[in-house]
Amino acid sequence: MSEMSERKNRVISGVVVSDGMDKTVVVRIERQVKHPIYGKYIRRSAKVSAHDENNDCKVGDLVSVVETRPFSKTKSWCLESIDKRAIRVDAG
């Protein structure tokens, strides 16, 4: 295959909102869209499930995920990198 026919997968960044599952994290993706009539920018978000092979991510981490083949019914994204770790504060 030539290099021109190779597809580029989407890479998006978001915040981890759940890490309760094994090898899976839920990432919230935020974007801003302009209201069609009023022109005001509105914040919209979507949640995607991403594959985290080593269970490295924790809630609050800023991560980059890349679109990939489906791992399961709802999981079509894979963790690419952890951009910024969340600050942890001990309760005790």
N, C-alpha and C positions, 0 to 999 in steps of 0.2 A: 504494500500500500504506500502511496505517496504521502508526504507530510501534509499536503494541502487537504486531504480527505479526513485527517484526524480531527475528531471533535474535541472542543475545549469544554470541560465541565465547569459549572458555575461554582464560585467560591463566595460565601457570604459569612458575615460575622454577627454574633449575637451573644446573649447572656444565658448561662445555664440556669434554668428554673427548677429542674428536678434531676436527681441522680439516684433515685431509689431502685431502679431496675438494674439487672446484671448486664454489663457491657452496653448499656444504652443511657443516653442523657437526652433531656428535652431542652431545646434551645429556643429562646424567644428572639425573633427577628423583628426589628423595628424599622419603619420607613416613614417618610413624610410625603403626603400627596396633597395637591392643591384642590380645594373645593371647586367644582365646576361652575358654580354660580357666584359665590361670595368671594372667592379668591384667597380665602384664608387657608393656611397650611394646617393639615390635620395629621396627627400621629396615628398610624395604623401598625398593628403587629400581627404576627403569625407564629405559631409554635410548630417546630419540626422535631422529629425524633432522629437522633444521630447515633451511629455506632461508635462506641468508645471501648476498644479492645482491651485496654489495661485498667479500666476503671480509674483513670487519672483525674477526671474532672470532679469538681465540687460545686455546690450551688453558689452562684455569684460570679463564677469565673467568666471572663470574656474570651470567647473561643472563635476560631474560624472552622467552618465545615464546608465540605466539598460534595457536590452531587455525584452519586455513584449508582451502581446497579442496586436493585431492591434487595435488602437483607431480609425483610419480612413484609407483612401487609402494610405497615405504616412507616417503616424505616428505609429511606432511600438516600440518606446523607451519611457521611463518614467524617469523624473528627480529623482535621488536618493539623491544627496546632492550638495550644493554649496561649493566647496573646497576653493576658494579664490575670494573675491569680487574685482571688477575693481575699480581703483582709479578714483574718480569723481573730476573734476575741474570746478568750476563755471565760466561762460563766463563773468559775470558782476562783 
